[in-house]
Amino acid sequence: MKHHISAIALLLASAGAAGAQVATPGADSVTQAPAPVDTSAGASIRDAKVNWIVAVVGDRPILWSDIVEMINQRRAGGLRLPPDSAGQLAIARQVLNELVDEEVLLLKAKEEKLEIPDAELAPNVERQLKRIRDQFQSDQEFRDALRREGFGTPEEYRKSLTEQARRAALQQRVIDKLRQDGKLVPVSVSEADVTKAFEQNKGTLPRRPATVTFRQVIVAPRPSEAAKLAARAKAESLLVEIRGGADFEQVAKRESMDPSNKDIGGDLGWNRRGVMVPEFDRWMFALPPNQLSPVVETPFGFHLIRVDRVQPAEVKARHILIRPKVDSTDIARARALADSIATAWRSGASHDTLAALHHDPAEYRSLLDPFPREQLPKPYQDAFEGKATGEITAPFAIDDRSTGLPKFVVAQLVTQTEGGEYTIADLRGTFRDQLAQERAIRRLLDTLRKDVYVSIRM
């Protein structure tokens, strides 16, 4: 039973524990721990000579190899195993407890009749598979690595990734449902709890980066009326084609100008109200499943929308986007508008007024939560260099990743903070929220475990 299928590179790590006498929690007997697993460099979990059932949840066994595989992934991600067998087994027992929690949640998902079809998982699985495939120079090298690590063919590996994604998604979905049903009860966290958690973790915290907050107006080139008419006509022709029997997904792959989902047939996944721009949102939540919208105009262009599935407060939809063409005249006009915005803003015009009139709806108007300066895109770093708090930048260009065209930014620094050590004041809210969430989920899992057969045999 595979619980976690990691990227091929991660499977080269290994972990295990020397044989030792381990007292099973809640039991009087002492059971021999599994035989040692080779932890030398390059060893694989397939080298383990012994595999046995270490726990049963309902009718599902958890194997020693499942524990080893999860530890393998964590070692590849930076986990350092203790040198002593007792320390290693403590980690193994912690991992086992997490695997039991997973199985408990999956059984609850089954009880709640929650299902996630392959089609919903496919976009993320394909992206993950592509990332892994791109690490190899050829298809043959990729296939050889798959075979070497026991995954067989790319199709078999795709199935493994799909099952892993399904397990993760089901766990999240059942927690979300129990939260909606009022069964994930908030847990209070005291100031002493927060202080203790901070003190325990402060030695592992990174340095606080230098941060900025800012407001901005981003001007995107706007197409001419003639270009918009041509784009609408194109969208109307595709609407006729699909209504005449053409496959929506194939037309999206052929014609859509949204690079983020073109290759997956325009799939937008599940969305709640307010995520999309208003014009798109209204149609997406008005359509019944498998019905086609008329041509819908938004600031991004012209859309055809189809809803695939509906559930409470969420819709799973696809779209085809046709963008009007933008030429050099349109770009020059946007640059001139950005210059006039900078002048007006410096002369006392309201940011909110300027943004309401001119800001690109695809971009954030403000970033008022501290953002690490070094993580800003290079054009922002250059524009903010040497600027004082409150100063407004000259217009600068950024690239629109979806179109390759420039946009023009006018920004104002609101705050600047130098880097340093984190204090409890910096992270009090973060620690409190995290502790409250962890305790609420732990209480829920403990409650669910009471209704499920759980046998720990390690």
C-alpha positions in Angstrom: 0.0 0.0 0.0 1.6 3.2 -1.2 0.7 6.3 0.9 3.2 8.8 -0.5 4.7 8.7 -4.0 7.5 11.2 -4.1 9.4 12.6 -7.1 12.0 10.1 -8.5 14.9 12.1 -7.1 13.5 11.8 -3.6 13.2 8.1 -3.8 17.0 7.8 -3.8 17.0 8.7 -0.1 16.3 6.0 2.5 15.7 5.6 6.2 15.2 3.0 8.9 15.9 2.0 12.4 18.1 -0.5 14.1 16.2 -3.5 15.6 15.3 -2.6 19.2 12.7 -3.5 21.8 9.8 -1.0 21.5 6.9 -0.8 23.9 3.7 -0.3 22.0 1.7 2.6 23.5 -1.2 1.4 25.5 0.0 -2.2 25.4 1.7 -4.3 28.0 3.6 -6.5 25.5 6.9 -5.6 23.9 7.3 -6.3 20.2 10.5 -6.7 18.2 10.9 -3.7 15.9 11.4 -4.3 12.2 14.8 -5.4 10.9 17.3 -2.6 10.1 16.9 -0.8 6.8 20.0 0.2 4.9 20.5 3.9 5.4 23.7 4.2 3.4 23.9 6.7 0.6 22.0 5.5 -2.5 20.1 2.8 -0.7 16.5 2.4 -1.6 13.4 1.2 0.3 13.4 -1.8 -2.0 16.5 -2.9 -0.2 14.5 -3.6 3.0 14.5 -7.4 3.7 11.5 -7.3 6.0 8.1 -5.7 5.5 5.3 -6.2 8.0 2.0 -4.7 9.1 2.6 -2.1 11.8 -1.0 -0.9 12.2 -4.5 -1.5 11.0 -7.1 1.2 10.6 -10.5 -0.3 9.8 -9.6 -3.0 7.3 -6.6 -1.1 5.9 -3.1 -2.2 6.8 -0.2 0.2 7.2 3.2 -1.4 6.3 6.6 -0.7 7.7 7.6 0.3 4.1 5.0 3.0 4.2 6.8 4.5 7.2 10.2 4.2 5.6 8.9 5.8 2.4 7.5 8.9 4.2 10.8 9.2 6.1 12.7 8.9 2.8 10.8 11.9 1.5 11.5 14.0 4.6 15.2 13.1 4.5 15.3 14.2 0.9 13.6 17.4 2.1 16.2 18.1 4.8 15.3 15.9 7.8 18.3 14.6 9.7 17.8 11.3 11.4 19.1 10.9 14.9 22.1 8.7 15.1 20.6 6.4 17.8 18.0 3.8 17.1 15.7 5.1 19.9 15.6 8.6 18.2 15.0 7.0 14.8 12.1 4.9 16.2 10.6 8.0 17.8 10.4 9.5 14.4 9.0 6.3 12.9 6.3 6.3 15.6 5.4 9.9 14.9 5.1 9.1 11.2 3.0 6.1 11.9 0.6 8.2 13.9 0.3 10.6 11.0 -0.4 7.7 8.6 -3.1 6.5 11.0 -4.7 9.9 11.0 -4.7 9.9 7.2 -6.5 6.6 7.1 -9.0 7.7 9.6 -9.8 10.8 7.5 -10.1 8.7 4.4 -12.5 6.3 6.1 -14.6 9.4 7.1 -14.5 10.7 3.6 -15.9 7.3 2.4 -18.6 7.5 5.1 -19.5 11.0 3.9 -19.6 9.6 0.3 -17.0 12.1 -0.9 -15.4 11.3 -4.2 -12.9 13.1 -6.4 -12.9 12.0 -10.1 -9.7 11.6 -12.0 -10.7 14.5 -14.3 -10.5 16.9 -11.4 -7.1 15.8 -10.4 -5.7 15.5 -13.9 -4.5 19.1 -14.4 -2.3 19.2 -11.3 -1.1 15.6 -11.9 0.0 16.5 -15.4 1.8 19.6 -14.2 3.6 17.6 -11.6 4.5 14.9 -14.1 5.8 17.5 -16.5 8.0 19.0 -13.8 9.5 15.7 -13.0 9.9 14.7 -16.7 11.7 18.0 -17.4 14.5 17.0 -15.0 15.6 14.4 -17.5 17.3 15.0 -20.9 15.2 12.5 -22.8 12.1 10.3 -22.6 14.3 7.2 -22.4 16.3 8.6 -19.5 13.0 9.3 -17.7 11.6 5.8 -18.4 14.8 4.2 -17.2 14.6 6.2 -13.9 11.0 5.1 -13.5 11.9 1.5 -14.0 14.9 1.7 -11.7 12.7 3.0 -8.9 10.0 0.4 -9.4 7.3 2.6 -11.1 7.2 0.8 -14.4 5.9 3.0 -17.2 5.1 6.7 -17.2 1.4 5.7 -17.2 1.8 3.6 -14.1 3.6 6.5 -12.5 0.8 8.9 -13.5 -1.7 6.5 -11.8 0.5 6.6 -8.6 0.6 10.4 -8.7 -3.2 10.5 -9.2 -3.8 8.3 -6.2 -1.5 10.4 -4.1 -3.4 13.5 -5.1 -6.7 11.9 -4.5 -5.8 11.0 -1.0 -4.6 14.5 -0.2 -7.6 16.1 -1.7 -10.1 13.8 0.1 -8.4 14.6 3.4 -8.8 18.3 2.8 -12.3 18.0 1.6 -13.5 16.0 4.5 -12.0 18.5 6.9 -13.6 21.3 5.0 -17.0 19.5 5.2 -16.7 18.8 8.9 -15.8 22.5 9.4 -18.9 23.5 7.5 -21.0 21.1 9.6 -19.7 22.7 12.8 -17.7 19.6 13.8 -14.3 21.3 13.7 -14.6 23.2 17.0 -12.3 26.2 17.6 -9.8 25.7 20.4 -8.7 28.6 22.5 -5.0 29.3 22.8 -3.5 31.2 25.7 -0.8 33.8 25.6 1.4 31.3 27.6 0.9 28.7 24.8 1.9 31.2 22.2 5.0 32.3 24.2 6.0 28.6 24.8 5.6 27.8 21.1 7.7 30.8 20.1 10.5 30.0 22.5 10.6 26.4 21.4 10.9 27.4 17.7 12.8 30.6 17.7 16.1 28.9 17.3 15.0 27.5 14.0 13.4 30.6 12.6 15.0 32.4 9.7 16.0 36.0 9.9 13.3 38.5 9.4 13.8 39.9 5.9 13.7 43.6 5.0 10.1 44.3 3.9 8.1 46.9 2.1 4.4 47.7 1.7 3.2 49.8 -1.3 0.2 51.0 -3.3 0.2 51.0 -7.1 -1.7 51.8 -10.3 -0.9 49.4 -13.1 -1.9 50.5 -16.6 -2.3 47.8 -19.2 -2.4 48.6 -22.9 -6.1 48.8 -24.1 -7.0 47.6 -27.6 -8.7 49.7 -30.1 -12.4 49.4 -30.8 -11.6 47.8 -34.2 -9.5 45.1 -32.4 -12.3 44.5 -29.9 -14.8 44.0 -32.7 -12.6 41.5 -34.5 -12.0 39.5 -31.2 -15.8 39.5 -30.5 -16.4 38.2 -34.0 -13.9 35.4 -33.5 -15.5 34.4 -30.2 -19.0 34.4 -31.8 -17.7 32.1 -34.5 -16.4 29.7 -31.9 -19.7 29.8 -30.1 -21.5 28.8 -33.3 -18.9 26.0 -33.9 -19.4 24.5 -30.4 -23.2 24.8 -30.6 -22.9 22.9 -33.8 -21.4 20.0 -32.1 -17.6 20.8 -31.7 -16.0 19.6 -28.5 -15.5 22.5 -26.1 -12.3 21.2 -24.7 -10.7 20.6 -28.1 -11.7 24.1 -29.2 -10.2 25.5 -26.0 -6.9 23.7 -26.7 -6.9 25.0 -30.2 -8.1 28.6 -29.8 -8.0 29.8 -26.2 -5.6 32.6 -25.4 -5.4 31.9 -21.7 -2.0 30.1 -21.3 -2.7 29.0 -17.7 -5.3 26.5 -18.8 -5.3 26.3 -22.6 -3.5 22.9 -22.6 -6.1 21.4 -20.3 -9.1 22.4 -22.3 -9.8 25.7 -20.4 -10.3 24.0 -17.0 -10.5 26.6 -14.3 -11.0 24.1 -11.4 -13.4 24.8 -8.5 -14.1 28.4 -7.7 -16.1 30.3 -5.1 -18.0 33.6 -5.7 -15.8 36.7 -5.9 -12.7 35.0 -7.2 -13.3 36.0 -10.9 -14.1 39.5 -12.2 -17.8 40.4 -11.7 -18.9 39.9 -15.3 -17.4 36.4 -15.5 -18.5 35.5 -11.9 -22.2 36.3 -12.7 -22.3 34.0 -15.7 -20.3 31.2 -14.1 -22.8 31.0 -11.1 -25.9 31.5 -13.3 -25.2 28.6 -15.7 -26.5 25.1 -15.0 -24.0 22.2 -15.7 -23.1 21.5 -19.3 -24.7 24.7 -20.6 -22.8 27.2 -22.7 -22.8 30.9 -22.1 -23.1 33.6 -24.7 -20.0 35.6 -25.5 -19.0 37.4 -22.2 -16.8 40.5 -22.3 -14.5 41.2 -19.4 -11.3 43.4 -19.1 -9.3 40.3 -20.2 -11.2 39.9 -23.5 -14.1 37.7 -24.7 -15.0 34.5 -23.0 -17.1 31.4 -23.7 -18.0 29.7 -20.4 -19.2 26.2 -19.6 -20.0 24.9 -16.2 -19.0 21.2 -15.6 -20.1 20.6 -12.0 -21.8 22.5 -9.2 -21.7 21.9 -5.4 -22.7 24.2 -2.5 -20.9 27.6 -2.9 -18.6 26.3 -5.6 -18.6 25.8 -9.3 -16.2 23.9 -11.6 -16.0 25.5 -15.0 -14.1 25.9 -18.2 -13.6 28.8 -20.5 -12.2 29.9 -23.9 -10.6 33.3 -23.9 -10.2 35.4 -27.1 -8.1 38.6 -26.5 -8.2 41.6 -28.8 -4.9 42.4 -30.5 -2.8 45.1 -29.0 -0.4 47.1 -31.2 2.5 49.5 -30.6 0.1 52.5 -30.7 -1.9 51.0 -27.8 1.3 50.4 -25.8 2.5 54.0 -26.4 -0.9 55.3 -25.2 -0.6 53.2 -22.0 2.9 54.6 -21.3 1.6 58.2 -21.7 -1.3 57.5 -19.4 1.1 56.1 -16.7 3.1 59.3 -16.9 0.0 61.4 -16.4 -1.1 59.3 -13.5 2.3 59.8 -11.8 2.0 63.5 -12.2 -1.5 63.7 -10.9 -0.7 61.4 -7.9 2.3 63.6 -6.9 0.0 66.7 -7.2 -2.4 65.3 -4.6 -4.8 63.2 -6.5 -6.3 60.3 -4.5 -4.8 56.8 -5.2 -8.2 55.3 -4.9 -9.6 57.6 -7.5 -6.8 57.0 -9.9 -6.9 53.2 -9.4 -10.7 53.1 -9.9 -10.3 54.9 -13.3 -7.1 53.3 -14.6 -5.9 50.2 -12.7 -5.7 46.9 -14.4 -8.2 44.6 -12.6 -5.9 41.6 -13.1 -3.4 43.1 -10.7 -3.3 44.0 -6.9 -4.0 47.6 -6.2 -2.1 47.5 -2.9 0.3 45.2 -1.0 -0.2 46.4 2.5 1.0 43.3 4.2 4.8 43.4 4.6 6.5 41.7 1.6 10.2 40.7 1.5 12.1 43.3 -0.5 14.4 40.7 -2.0 11.4 38.7 -3.3 10.0 41.6 -5.3 10.3 41.3 -9.1 13.5 43.0 -10.3 11.6 46.0 -11.8 10.1 46.8 -8.4 13.4 46.4 -6.6 15.0 48.8 -9.0 12.1 51.3 -8.8 12.1 51.3 -5.0 15.9 51.5 -4.6 16.8 54.7 -2.7 13.1 55.8 -2.4 11.8 57.3 0.8 8.6 56.2 2.5 5.7 58.0 0.8 7.6 58.6 -2.4 6.0 57.9 -5.7 8.0 56.1 -8.4 8.4 57.1 -12.0 6.4 54.7 -14.3 8.3 51.5 -15.0 7.5 48.5 -17.2 6.7 44.9 -16.2 5.9 42.0 -18.4 2.4 40.5 -18.6 3.2 36.8 -18.4 -0.1 35.8 -20.1 0.4 38.1 -23.2 4.1 39.0 -23.3 3.1 42.6 -23.5 4.4 45.4 -21.2 2.3 47.0 -18.5 3.3 50.2 -16.8 3.4 50.7 -13.0 3.3 53.8 -10.8 3.9 52.8 -7.2 4.1 54.5 -3.8 6.1 53.1 -0.9 3.9 53.0 2.2 6.3 51.4 4.7 9.9 50.1 4.8 11.3 47.8 7.5 14.9 46.6 7.9 15.7 43.0 8.4 16.6 41.4 11.8 15.6 38.7 14.2 11.9 37.8 14.6 10.3 38.8 17.9 7.2 37.3 19.4 5.3 40.5 18.5 6.1 39.8 14.8 4.7 36.3 14.9 2.2 36.2 17.7 -0.8 36.1 15.4 0.8 33.4 13.2 1.6 31.1 16.1 -1.8 31.6 17.7 -3.6 30.7 14.5 -1.4 27.7 13.8 -1.8 26.4 17.3 -5.6 26.8 17.2 -5.8 25.1 13.9 -3.6 22.2 15.0 -5.5 21.6 18.2 -8.9 21.8 16.5 -7.8 19.2 14.0 -6.2 17.0 16.7 -9.4 17.1 18.7 -11.4 16.1 15.6 -9.0 13.3 14.8 -9.1 11.9 18.3 -12.9 12.0 18.1 -13.0 10.2 14.8 -10.5 7.5 16.0 -13.0 6.5 18.7 -15.4 5.4 16.0 -12.8 3.4 14.0 -10.9 0.2 14.7 -7.3 1.2 15.2 -4.7 -1.4 16.1 -1.0 -0.3 16.5 1.3 -3.2 16.1 4.7 -1.6 15.9 
